[in-house]
Amino acid sequence: MTAGFPSMETTSSNTGRREALVSALSTELDRQAQAGASKIDVEALANAVEACLSPAGPTAEGKRPSELNSTNDD
């Protein structure tokens, strides 16, 4: 291992994350190629990685307190 660089070995816990990153980057590069980009849009790549690392949480389910009444508050 070189100083400052992590080992290239991936553990089983990192495999899913790595695959997700590869997929996000590949998808974004394909999108840029389809759009005819002459240069790689690094900002768009960074956005793809950011979205991959911190995906949106699940949409809220259920009712808001103002929507509850004695017949549906369980």
C-alpha positions in Angstrom: 0.0 0.0 0.0 1.3 3.4 -1.0 1.2 6.2 1.7 -1.9 8.3 1.3 -3.6 5.7 -0.9 -5.9 3.1 0.4 -5.4 -0.5 -0.6 -7.0 -1.5 -3.8 -8.4 -4.6 -2.2 -12.2 -4.4 -1.6 -13.9 -6.0 1.3 -17.4 -7.5 1.1 -18.7 -4.4 2.9 -17.2 -2.1 0.3 -18.2 -4.2 -2.8 -21.8 -2.9 -2.9 -20.7 0.7 -2.4 -18.0 0.3 -5.1 -20.5 -1.2 -7.6 -22.9 1.6 -6.9 -20.2 4.2 -7.6 -19.1 2.5 -10.8 -22.8 2.3 -11.9 -23.4 6.0 -11.1 -20.2 7.1 -12.9 -20.9 4.9 -15.9 -24.4 6.1 -16.2 -23.3 9.8 -16.1 -20.5 9.2 -18.6 -22.9 7.4 -21.0 -25.4 10.3 -20.6 -22.7 12.8 -21.5 -21.6 10.8 -24.5 -25.1 10.5 -25.8 -25.5 14.2 -25.5 -22.4 14.7 -27.6 -20.2 16.2 -25.0 -16.7 17.0 -26.2 -15.4 17.3 -22.6 -16.2 15.4 -19.5 -18.5 17.4 -17.2 -16.7 16.8 -13.9 -19.3 18.7 -11.9 -22.0 16.4 -13.2 -19.8 13.4 -12.3 -19.4 14.8 -8.8 -23.2 15.2 -8.5 -23.7 11.6 -9.6 -21.2 10.4 -6.9 -22.9 12.6 -4.3 -26.3 11.3 -5.2 -25.0 7.7 -5.0 -23.3 8.2 -1.6 -26.3 10.0 0.0 -29.5 8.8 -1.8 -32.8 10.4 -0.9 -34.5 8.7 2.0 -37.8 6.9 1.6 -40.8 9.1 1.1 -42.8 9.7 4.2 -45.7 7.4 4.8 -48.7 7.7 7.0 -50.7 10.7 8.0 -49.8 14.1 9.3 -51.1 14.9 12.8 -53.6 17.3 11.3 -55.0 14.5 9.2 -55.7 12.2 12.2 -59.0 11.9 14.0 -60.3 9.4 16.6 -61.2 6.9 13.8 -57.8 6.7 12.0 -55.2 7.6 14.6 -53.9 4.0 15.1 
